[in-house]
Amino acid sequence: MNQAGYNNMIRREFDSGYFLGDLSLTEQNPVAIYSSREVPADMVLTAESFVKELARSGVVLAGGWHSPLERRLWRSALSGESSQVIYYLAKGIDTFRVPASYRERISSGRLLILSPFLNECRISRELVDRRDQWLLRHIGRVVFCFLDEQGSLVRFMEQCRKWNKEIFILEHDRNEHWISEGLIPIGMDTLYLLQDTPNPPAG
């Protein structure tokens, strides 16, 4: 392991929090991925294909990767050899056991682990909320794969609005309510909106 790779494996301080990995991933206009816990079955494969393609296109993906669909999308993102991903923990970074499969990604700068906490060992609703607020200090764009109108994630979406974040919603019939509410529809045909040069493909 070279010096840069070694340094990436050392926990360091950042913005009143902590990190493992290459902090420059936060400077590459990452996109946070969120979803409500309960998701219609017919949306799962659509979301998975979308996130895989987004990761393949070179967009840095971020999130807490906490809900069942988010965890599935996390695994999809990691399946790409060149994908770059940020993991925001809702627990203390010193209590997180880094899996062996993550170590090579961290040392090579393709995985960044961040947390506003040092020693907290149990995830709670309060810690999740604090984690999400901290994430918004670094992330300007958020994609909701599915947003339950009655779910707790709506409160986070409203916080994104207050902070003037770019808010996207996966293009699907199940998300029509939020598209009518002004969230930006995003899908395979409009992937360019999240890429470095937001221009539609020629033709």
KADAVEN-V80989 format. One record per backbone hydrogen bond with DSSP energy under -1.0 kcal/mol. NH is the residue of the N-H (numbers start at 1). CO is the residue of the C=O. If there is no record, write none. Layout:
BEGIN
nh=NH co=CO
nh=NH co=CO
END
This chain:
BEGIN
nh=6 co=2
nh=7 co=3
nh=8 co=4
nh=9 co=6
nh=10 co=7
nh=12 co=19
nh=14 co=17
nh=17 co=14
nh=18 co=115
nh=19 co=12
nh=20 co=113
nh=21 co=8
nh=25 co=22
nh=26 co=23
nh=27 co=24
nh=28 co=25
nh=31 co=60
nh=32 co=141
nh=33 co=62
nh=34 co=143
nh=36 co=146
nh=43 co=40
nh=47 co=43
nh=48 co=44
nh=49 co=45
nh=50 co=46
nh=51 co=47
nh=52 co=48
nh=53 co=49
nh=54 co=50
nh=55 co=51
nh=56 co=52
nh=57 co=53
nh=58 co=55
nh=59 co=54
nh=61 co=84
nh=62 co=31
nh=71 co=67
nh=72 co=68
nh=73 co=69
nh=74 co=70
nh=75 co=71
nh=76 co=72
nh=77 co=73
nh=78 co=74
nh=80 co=77
nh=85 co=110
nh=86 co=61
nh=87 co=112
nh=88 co=63
nh=89 co=114
nh=92 co=120
nh=93 co=117
nh=94 co=118
nh=95 co=92
nh=102 co=99
nh=106 co=102
nh=107 co=103
nh=108 co=104
nh=109 co=106
nh=110 co=105
nh=111 co=105
nh=112 co=85
nh=113 co=20
nh=114 co=87
nh=115 co=18
nh=128 co=124
nh=129 co=125
nh=130 co=126
nh=131 co=127
nh=132 co=128
nh=133 co=129
nh=134 co=130
nh=135 co=131
nh=136 co=132
nh=137 co=134
nh=138 co=135
nh=139 co=135
nh=142 co=166
nh=143 co=32
nh=144 co=168
nh=145 co=34
nh=151 co=148
nh=154 co=151
nh=157 co=153
nh=158 co=154
nh=159 co=155
nh=160 co=156
nh=161 co=157
nh=162 co=158
nh=163 co=159
nh=164 co=161
nh=165 co=160
nh=166 co=140
nh=168 co=142
nh=169 co=184
nh=170 co=144
nh=171 co=186
nh=175 co=172
nh=176 co=173
nh=179 co=175
nh=180 co=176
nh=182 co=179
nh=183 co=178
nh=184 co=167
nh=186 co=169
nh=190 co=187
nh=191 co=188
nh=193 co=190
nh=194 co=191
nh=199 co=197
END
